[in-house]
Amino acid sequence: MKETSPLPSLPAPSVAGEPECIWPAGAELGEGTLWSQREQALYWIDILTPRLFWFRPADGARRAWQFDEEITAISERATAPGLILTLRRGFALFDTTQLPGAGAKPHYLHQPEPERTGNRFNDGKCDSRGRFWGGSMDFDCKAPTGALYRYDADGRCTKHDDGFEVTNGPTWSADGRTMYFNNTVLNNLYAYDFDMEAGTVSNRRVWHRFPKPDGLPDGMTTDAAGRLWIAHWGGSCVTCHDPVSAAELCRIVLPASHVTDCAFGDADLRTLYITTARNGLTAEQQAAEPLAGGLFKVRIDSPGVPAALFAG
């Protein structure tokens, strides 16, 4: 008997037109899309150059800060202007009132794994209680030395899982009871049971895997209906999925092989901003994909949700 996939429980969203490249930045590893409600602007990063970008769609204004080491994930702070972020070795704060340009000066808070010298941090995000979740990974994307950490506003840092090659995500279900998290190189999209009160995860299981031609799961976000939007490294697209069945509901095709992250923004939270990367492309591929490493946007008929703020 032929197996069938469970039917989706949510309707497919509607996508208006084709994605538009709004900043052809040529990022080596674009990532970290974050919409600031407070500033009505988008932050995003290039992990490897390393730079932090800021874009305000109302007037097209742009800023960029140059860092001395990899900047890998960002969330806005609730108690002060600026960001919590992960750098190569761990968690830090950054005051965004610093002048753009070279010499950005973040302030390290905690470096949780000094013994893992072949690691760096990668993706991360805050849960709705203002705790920052960040994952580490092997610099060479081969060894299972990455871990999942939770950093709290009071300075506590807790390791919740271990043994990943490349960590990406996380994002949460609409009811907050499930956390989704990716081990990219193994093509494993995991789901955990999530205890919002305690800030803990349990019962990790493989929730979905992409078919081979579709690449590997990278960054992701959740919309107001609870659907997951997942960037495909090596798959030239973002796909939208039902949170229960994992059925694909729609697909946005990008003119870049390596699609890395996405987040909803603009005043109505109906614009999906998407980052891409040049890293890993051959010279021939780069010539064929001149917009690789650019920031894209596309309008969606249903909104996302505001990014959670770090409680510190």
C-alpha positions, -999 to +999 in steps of 0.1 A: +000+000+000+013+034-009+019+057+021+003+091+020+013+123+038-011+137+064-034+164+050-026+200+061-048+216+086-041+252+076-049+268+042-021+278+019-011+315+020-011+336-011+022+352-024+020+384-044+044+384-073+080+375-075+106+383-048+125+415-054+162+421-045+162+453-024+199+452-013+224+434-036+250+433-008+269+403-021+269+388+014+291+358+019+267+343+044+236+365+048+215+355+078+198+368+110+167+386+096+151+406+124+123+432+120+124+460+146+089+471+155+104+500+175+125+513+145+103+500+117+135+487+101+151+454+093+184+442+108+203+414+091+239+401+090+267+387+070+283+362+093+316+358+076+327+393+065+314+401+094+288+429+092+255+440+107+231+457+083+201+479+089+175+488+063+145+512+067+120+506+039+101+538+044+129+559+029+154+532+018+180+543+044+208+518+051+236+514+077+263+488+082+286+481+111+319+461+107+327+436+134+361+420+143+347+385+145+317+365+133+283+379+142+258+351+139+223+359+153+205+389+168+174+398+188+163+432+201+164+441+238+133+451+257+150+471+284+173+493+264+181+502+228+203+477+210+207+440+205+216+408+221+236+388+197+258+358+193+294+362+182+319+334+174+322+323+211+289+332+227+265+358+238+270+396+238+253+430+238+256+456+211+246+493+213+232+502+179+237+539+186+274+534+178+283+550+145+281+527+115+314+517+099+344+498+111+352+491+147+319+479+161+323+472+198+300+446+213+302+436+249+306+398+257+283+384+283+291+347+283+312+322+264+298+288+272+321+263+255+358+275+255+370+239+252+353+235+218+379+255+198+366+243+164+331+257+170+314+289+164+279+301+172+253+302+144+215+309+144+194+320+174+162+337+185+142+348+216+112+329+229+081+348+240+094+351+276+125+369+264+150+341+267+176+339+239+181+305+223+213+301+204+231+271+188+267+264+182+282+244+153+314+230+139+332+256+118+338+229+091+302+217+093+313+181+099+318+172+136+288+168+159+301+193+184+273+219+183+249+225+211+217+243+219+218+269+247+193+292+265+206+325+278+185+343+303+182+380+312+197+373+347+229+359+331+222+322+334+232+300+305+219+265+302+228+238+276+196+219+266+209+196+238+241+185+222+256+167+192+248+188+162+269+195+131+252+227+120+224+243+141+197+266+126+164+280+138+147+279+162+111+289+158+080+281+178+044+269+172+016+294+175+006+280+209+042+279+222+041+242+230+065+231+202+100+244+193+114+236+159+152+234+153+174+222+125+205+202+121+212+214+086+238+190+072+218+159+082+186+174+067+168+170+100+141+194+110+134+186+146+104+193+168+107+194+206+080+196+232+085+231+247+076+240+283+071+278+281+070+283+319+102+264+326+120+273+293+129+237+286+128+212+257+121+175+256+111+146+233+132+156+203+120+139+171+125+144+133+095+164+122+104+167+084+132+161+059+135+178+025+136+157-007+171+157-022+166+183-049+152+208-024+185+213-005+189+215+033+169+233+060+184+266+072+167+296+090+130+298+096+101+317+111+065+312+120+035+333+108+004+344+128-015+313+116+013+291+129+027+280+095+064+275+093+085+293+066+118+276+060+148+287+039+165+261+018+203+260+016+211+247-019+174+246-028+169+282-042+136+287-023+116+293+009+088+269+016+058+273+038+046+242+058+017+231+080+029+229+116+014+196+123+016+175+091+047+194+077+029+194+043+043+220+019+017+248+014+035+271-009+070+278-024+089+311-031+117+306-057+148+328-054+175+335-080+202+322-056+210+286-047+217+293-010+187+308+008+195+312+044+168+329+065+135+348+065+114+371+087+082+390+084+083+428+085+069+462+075+041+479+095+016+452+087+040+423+090+030+411+056+064+414+039+087+384+040+123+394+040+148+368+028+186+365+030+209+346+007+246+336+005+275+335-020+296+312+002+301+277-012+293+288-048+319+281-076+331+310-097+307+298-125+278+297-101+285+332-088+285+345-124+252+328-130+237+341-097+247+378-096+221+385-069+234+357-045+242+373-012+214+399-016+184+408+006+150+400-010+114+408-001+080+395-012+045+403-001+023+376+016-014+379+021-012+369+058+010+385+085+038+372+106+042+379+143+064+405+160+098+392+170+101+385+207+124+408+226+152+398+249+142+405+285+175+420+295 
